Amino acid sequence: MYEPVYIVGMGPGAEEMMTAEAVAVLEQSEVIVGYSLYLDLLGERFKDKEFLSTPMRQEAARCRMCFEQAVKGKKVAMVCSGDAGIYGMASLMLELKPQYPGCEVRVVSGVTAAGSGAAVLGAPLGHDFCVISLSDLLTPWEQIEKRLKAAAAGDFAIAVYNPASRKRGDYLKRACEILMENGAKPERACGYVENIGRKGEHAVTCTLKELKDEKVNMFTTVFIGNSQSEIIDGKLVTKRGYIL
């Protein structure tokens, strides 16, 4: 058996927003593998580690890099933003694991953007909610549209990941239109947070109609309330149902 390969969710990236377990695993690792942006966020504390990276869209190569280092006897950690198991690298690492007999994979949970962004806005996920990514890089838009319609039908609060990019500038607008076409009222309470837990953090509350025309980017997480959500004293709140 080789040293375990750890897949570490590093939250937004700042050390104070990592779990104690994540920090401890990174401290004991000899090699840290990850997308270059995430490695940059680690800061001075881990500067003595060996950093290895691949560009975007080379995720499988990055995973293989981890296993290859482990086979060499190194203590290896793969870092992901947020939680490694939520739109992170844990699933791909576990898919590839059978190709590397003797290697063990351990997943270290982190704070995903749905949780950290919700805390900035107030309590938008105070009742049943779902998380939907608008990225159609790996998921056909038709499937994303079905999930949006189902979320509207179920009156879920929604955390929206990957709401836009340079090539997908109108996807959030399309998503808002789908929700309104399927029962969500234009005045539904919503909000979004850009650069959660990082320099330039910026939060906005708005209605669904207003959200449709907002300009957001890949560093933004969007929150769409359910029919009981309200903006209270500037905070986005999805009520649990308590009688006051």
N, C-alpha and C positions, 0 to 999 in steps of 0.2 A: 504493500500500500504506500501511496505517496502522501505528501502533506495535503490536507483538504484545500480545495479552491473555494474561496469565500466570494459571494456575490453581495456587495454592500450597497444598500440604499443610503445615500448621503443627504437625503432631504434637499432643501434648496441649495445647500453647499456650504453655508457658514457653519463653523464648528459648533457654535452654541445651539444650532438646530439639528445636529446629528444626535442619534442615540448614543448612550455610553458604550453600548456593545459595538456600534459601528466604529467609534474612535479607537476602542481597544483592539479591534481586529486590524485596522489600518496601521496602528502602531507596531503590531507584531509582524506585519507583512514585510517581505523583502522587496517584492515587485508589486506595483499597483498599475493595473491596466484600465484604460477608459478612453472615452471620447475626449479630445484635447481640452474642450471648454470645461469639463468636469475636473480634469486634472489641475487646471489653472485655479479653480475655486478652492482647492485643498489648502493652499497657502503655505506659509513657512514651516508649519509644524511637521510636515511630511517631506520636506525638501531633500532629506538624505535618502529617500527611497528611490529605487529604479522605476522610472515612469515609462510605460509603453502605450502607444496609441495607434489607432487607424482612423482614416477619415470617415465621415458620414457614409452610410450605405455599405459599409464593410464590416457589419456587425458580426457575421459568421467568422470572418478572419480574426476579429478581436477575441472572440470566444476561443478559437483554436489556439491563439497566442497564449491564453491563460493555461490551457491544458498542457501545452508544450513546455511552459515554464515549470509547471508542477511536476511533469515527468523528469525534468532536470534536477528535481529535489528542492526547488525554491518554494518559499511561502508566498502564495499569490492571492491578491484580492482584485476583483473587478468592481469598479465603482459605477453606479448609475445615479442619476438625479432622482429625487423622490424616493419611492419604494421600488426595490429591484424586481418585485413580482407584479407590479402594476405598470404596464407598458414599458417594463424594463427588460433586462437581459437574462433574468433567471430562467424563463421558459426556454429560451434558445440554448442556454448552457445545459439545461437538463435534457433537451432533445439530442444534443451532441455527445453527452456523457457516455452512452454505450460504446462510442468509438474509441474511448480511452479507458480500457479496463484497469481497475486499480485506483482510479481517481474518484475522489468523493467531492460532492458539491454541497456546500452549506449556504443557505440564504439568510442574510441579515437584514431584517426589516428596517425601513426608514419612514420618514414622514412624507407622504405623497402630496401633490399640489392641491388635491381636493380638500385635504385637511388643513394644510398651512394657509391656503388662500381663503378658505372659509373663515378661519380665525381672524384674518384681516378685515373681512367684510362684516362679520358679526356671527350669525348662526344660520346660514342659508341651507344647511343640510340637517336641520333639526328633526326631520321626519324621513320617511322612506325616500331614497334617492337612487339614481343610477349615474354611471360615468360613461360618457360617449366621446370617442375621439373622432374628429372630423377629417383626419388624415386618410386619404384613399390610396396611399402608397402601397399598403399591404391588404387593405380591405376595400372591396368595390363600393362605389358611392351608393349603388342600389341597396346594399346591405345596411349602410349607414342610415339611409333614408327610412328603411323599415324600422330600425331601432328608434329613430326620432319619433316616428308615428306611434310606436308602441309606448314610448315614454309619455307622450301626450295623452294617449288613451288611458294609461294608468295613473295619470296626474302625479307623476314623480317630479321632485326637484331634480335638476340635472347639473352635474359638473361637466363642462365641455373642455376636453383637452385638444391641443393642436387646432385651434379655431381658424387659423389663417397662415398663409405663407406667401411668398412672392408669386408662386404659381397658383395659389388657391385664395386669391384676394376676396372672392365673393362667397366663400363657403359658409361663413357665419350668417350672412344675409339669407342664403338659401335655407339654412337650418331654421332660422327664426320664422321664415315664411311657411315652412312645413309645419312647424308647431302651431302657428296661428291658423293655418288651414285645417288643423285637426283638433281644434277646440281651445287652445291657449289664447286668452284674451290679450289684446295689444297692451293693456295697462298692467300686465303681470310684472311683479317686482323682479328685477334682475341686477346683476353687477359683474364686475370683472376686476382682476388684479394682474398687473404686469410686474415682472421681476420680483416674484414673491421671495421675501427674505434676502434680497440682494440690493445692491446700490441701485437707486432709481425706482424703488418700489412705488407703485402708483395704483390706487384703488378708486373705482367709480361705481356708483349705484345709479340705476336707470330703469326704465320700463322696457318690456320686450320690443315694443315698437321702436323705441330709441336705440336699443341694442342692435337692431337690424342694420342700422347705418353707421355704427361705430367702426373705427379702424383699429384693428388689433393685430397682434403678431404671434409668432410661435412661442414667445416667452410670456404669453398671457393665458390665464385660466379663467374661463367664463362660468358664471353661476346663474342658472335660470330657475326661479322659484316655482312652487306649485300654486294651486289656486288659493291657498291659505297664506301664502308668503306676503310680507309687508316690509316696507322701509320705515323703520321706527327710529327716530332721532338719528337719522343718517346711517343706520345699520340695516343690513338685509337679514330679515328674520323669517324663517319658516317655522310656523307654530307647531307645537307638539299636540295641542288639543286640550291643554289644561283649562279648567273652569276657574276664572279669576273673580 
